[in-house]
């Protein structure tokens, strides 16, 4: 019985401390939530852009091509990749008001 009481005491102390401290989610700043949502949106756009480029890359490799055509394909994909990153960077800066 004494051991059961000790177990109950040690189990209840951490639970009581959780109830005494307000959860961080409740104290969360609404601006921070909007900020996180904006970044999650940009991250999703970034991921979608990468998936689109990868799909184009895979589709192009279904057909035979010369070395020159292969290099050209990769150069164009790299240019599109840089352009998409630049667009996302501009959206990010616009959100934070860095372009003013």
C-alpha positions as CSV (number, residue, x, y, z in Angstrom):
1,X,0.0,0.0,0.0
2,X,2.9,2.4,0.8
3,X,4.4,1.8,-2.6
4,X,1.1,2.5,-4.3
5,X,0.8,5.8,-2.4
6,X,4.3,6.7,-3.5
7,X,3.5,5.9,-7.1
8,X,0.3,8.0,-6.9
9,X,2.2,10.9,-5.4
10,X,5.0,10.9,-8.1
11,X,2.4,10.6,-10.9
12,X,0.2,13.4,-9.6
13,X,3.0,16.0,-9.1
14,X,3.8,16.3,-12.9
15,X,0.1,16.4,-13.7
16,X,-0.6,19.1,-11.2
17,X,2.3,21.2,-12.5
18,X,0.8,20.9,-16.1
19,X,-2.4,22.3,-14.8
20,X,-0.7,25.1,-12.9
21,X,1.1,26.4,-16.0
22,X,-1.1,27.8,-18.8
23,X,-0.5,26.1,-22.1
24,X,1.6,28.1,-24.6
25,X,-1.1,27.6,-27.3
26,X,-3.6,29.7,-25.3
27,X,-1.0,32.5,-24.8
28,X,-0.1,32.5,-28.5
29,X,0.1,35.9,-30.2
30,X,-2.4,36.2,-33.1
31,X,0.2,38.0,-35.2
32,X,2.6,35.1,-34.8
33,X,-0.2,32.8,-36.0
34,X,-0.8,34.9,-39.1
35,X,3.0,35.0,-39.6
36,X,3.3,31.3,-39.3
37,X,0.4,30.8,-41.7
38,X,2.1,33.1,-44.3
39,X,5.3,31.1,-44.0
40,X,3.5,27.8,-44.3
41,X,1.8,29.1,-47.4
42,X,5.1,30.1,-48.9
43,X,6.6,26.7,-47.9
44,X,3.7,24.9,-49.6
45,X,4.2,27.0,-52.8
46,X,7.9,26.2,-52.7
47,X,7.3,22.5,-52.3
48,X,4.7,22.6,-55.2
49,X,7.1,24.4,-57.4
50,X,9.8,21.8,-56.8
51,X,7.3,19.0,-57.4
52,X,6.3,20.6,-60.7
53,X,9.9,21.0,-61.9
54,X,10.6,17.4,-60.9
55,X,7.6,16.2,-62.9
56,X,8.7,18.2,-65.9
57,X,12.2,16.7,-65.5
58,X,10.9,13.1,-65.3
59,X,8.5,13.7,-68.2
60,X,11.3,15.0,-70.4
61,X,13.5,12.0,-69.6
62,X,10.9,9.7,-71.1
63,X,12.1,10.7,-74.5
64,X,15.5,10.2,-76.1
65,X,17.6,13.3,-76.3
66,X,21.1,14.3,-77.3
67,X,23.7,15.5,-74.8
68,X,23.1,19.1,-76.0
69,X,19.3,18.7,-75.6
70,X,19.8,17.2,-72.1
71,X,22.0,20.1,-71.0
72,X,19.5,22.6,-72.5
73,X,16.7,20.9,-70.6
74,X,18.7,21.1,-67.3
75,X,19.6,24.8,-67.9
76,X,15.9,25.6,-68.5
77,X,14.8,23.8,-65.5
78,X,17.5,25.5,-63.4
79,X,16.4,28.9,-64.8
80,X,12.8,28.1,-63.9
81,X,13.9,27.0,-60.4
82,X,15.8,30.2,-59.8
83,X,12.8,32.3,-61.1
84,X,10.4,30.5,-58.8
85,X,12.7,31.0,-55.8
86,X,13.0,34.7,-56.7
87,X,9.2,35.0,-56.9
88,X,8.8,33.3,-53.5
89,X,11.5,35.6,-52.1
90,X,9.7,38.7,-53.4
91,X,6.4,37.4,-51.9
92,X,8.2,36.9,-48.6
93,X,9.7,40.3,-48.7
94,X,6.4,41.9,-49.7
95,X,4.7,40.2,-46.7
96,X,7.3,41.6,-44.3
97,X,7.2,45.0,-46.0
98,X,10.9,44.8,-47.0
99,X,10.3,46.2,-50.5
100,X,9.1,49.6,-49.3
